[in-house]
């Protein structure tokens, strides 16, 4: 069992930055592939970025060059650094941990990009 708790969301102006954190507890964090997803009002949840247990990363085209995912296995935490934020980045951001057939989700943190 893994518990995931996101933090770091909030209101930011276009062009600004935020760093999201996802703290994990309850299992061997380093063995999990981790990902950040987002869901905007009226839209389906989509993958933003992922980082495998071995460290390889993957990004949605819409965030490449602006967002960076990273993990600190000593702190059981995965991060999403978001720069050059746009209004279309507004969404609830969710953290997901996956290992084999097991998958766990956090409850999400709201990011609002608005002037």
C-alpha positions as CSV (number, residue, x, y, z in Angstrom):
1,X,0.0,0.0,0.0
2,X,1.3,3.5,-0.9
3,X,-0.1,6.8,0.2
4,X,0.6,9.8,-2.0
5,X,0.1,13.4,-0.9
6,X,0.5,16.3,-3.3
7,X,1.4,19.8,-2.3
8,X,2.6,23.1,-3.9
9,X,-0.4,24.1,-5.9
10,X,-1.9,27.6,-5.9
11,X,-2.6,30.7,-8.0
12,X,0.1,32.0,-10.2
13,X,0.3,34.6,-13.0
14,X,1.0,33.6,-16.6
15,X,4.7,33.2,-17.1
16,X,5.2,32.3,-13.5
17,X,6.6,29.1,-11.8
18,X,5.4,26.6,-9.3
19,X,7.0,23.4,-7.9
20,X,4.7,20.6,-7.0
21,X,5.7,17.9,-4.6
22,X,4.3,14.4,-4.0
23,X,5.3,12.7,-0.8
24,X,5.0,8.9,-0.7
25,X,4.8,6.6,2.3
26,X,4.0,3.0,3.0
27,X,6.2,1.1,0.6
28,X,9.4,1.0,-1.3
29,X,9.2,4.3,-3.2
30,X,12.3,3.7,-5.3
31,X,10.8,0.7,-7.0
32,X,7.8,2.7,-8.2
33,X,7.4,4.5,-11.5
34,X,5.9,7.9,-10.7
35,X,3.9,10.3,-12.8
36,X,2.1,13.6,-12.7
37,X,-1.3,13.8,-14.4
38,X,-3.7,16.7,-14.6
39,X,-7.4,17.2,-15.2
40,X,-8.9,20.5,-16.3
41,X,-12.6,21.2,-15.9
42,X,-14.6,19.3,-18.5
43,X,-11.6,17.4,-19.8
44,X,-10.2,14.0,-19.3
45,X,-7.2,13.3,-17.0
46,X,-4.0,13.4,-19.0
47,X,-0.4,12.5,-18.4
48,X,1.9,15.5,-17.9
49,X,5.2,13.8,-17.1
50,X,6.6,10.5,-15.8
51,X,9.8,9.2,-14.2
52,X,10.6,5.6,-14.1
53,X,12.2,3.8,-11.1
54,X,15.4,3.9,-13.1
55,X,15.2,7.6,-13.7
56,X,14.1,7.9,-17.4
57,X,11.6,10.6,-18.0
58,X,8.7,11.3,-20.4
59,X,6.8,14.5,-21.1
60,X,3.6,15.5,-22.8
61,X,4.3,17.6,-25.9
62,X,2.4,20.5,-24.3
63,X,4.9,20.8,-21.4
64,X,8.2,19.9,-23.0
65,X,10.8,22.5,-22.3
66,X,8.7,24.1,-19.5
67,X,8.2,21.4,-16.9
68,X,10.7,19.1,-15.3
69,X,10.0,16.0,-13.3
70,X,12.4,14.7,-10.8
71,X,12.6,12.3,-7.8
72,X,14.5,12.1,-4.5
73,X,14.4,8.5,-3.3
74,X,16.0,9.5,0.0
75,X,12.9,11.7,0.7
76,X,10.3,9.4,-1.0
77,X,9.3,12.4,-3.0
78,X,8.7,13.2,-6.7
79,X,8.6,16.8,-7.9
80,X,7.2,18.7,-10.9
81,X,8.9,22.0,-11.6
82,X,6.6,24.1,-13.8
83,X,8.0,27.2,-15.5
84,X,6.5,29.6,-18.0
85,X,3.0,28.6,-16.9
86,X,0.1,29.3,-19.2
87,X,-3.6,29.7,-18.5
88,X,-4.2,26.3,-20.2
89,X,-2.0,24.7,-17.5
90,X,-4.8,25.3,-15.1
91,X,-6.0,22.0,-13.7
92,X,-6.0,19.7,-10.7
93,X,-2.6,17.9,-10.7
94,X,-2.4,14.3,-9.5
95,X,0.5,12.2,-8.5
96,X,0.5,8.5,-9.5
97,X,2.7,5.6,-8.4
98,X,2.8,2.4,-10.3
99,X,4.6,-0.9,-9.7
100,X,3.5,-3.9,-11.8
101,X,-0.3,-4.2,-11.7
102,X,-0.5,-1.9,-8.7
103,X,-1.3,1.8,-9.1
104,X,-2.0,4.5,-6.5
105,X,-3.2,8.0,-6.8
106,X,-3.0,11.1,-4.6
107,X,-6.0,13.4,-4.1
108,X,-4.6,16.2,-6.2
109,X,-3.5,19.8,-5.9
110,X,-5.1,22.7,-7.8
111,X,-3.0,24.9,-10.0
112,X,-4.6,28.0,-11.3
113,X,-2.8,30.2,-13.9
114,X,-4.5,33.5,-14.2
115,X,-3.8,37.2,-14.1
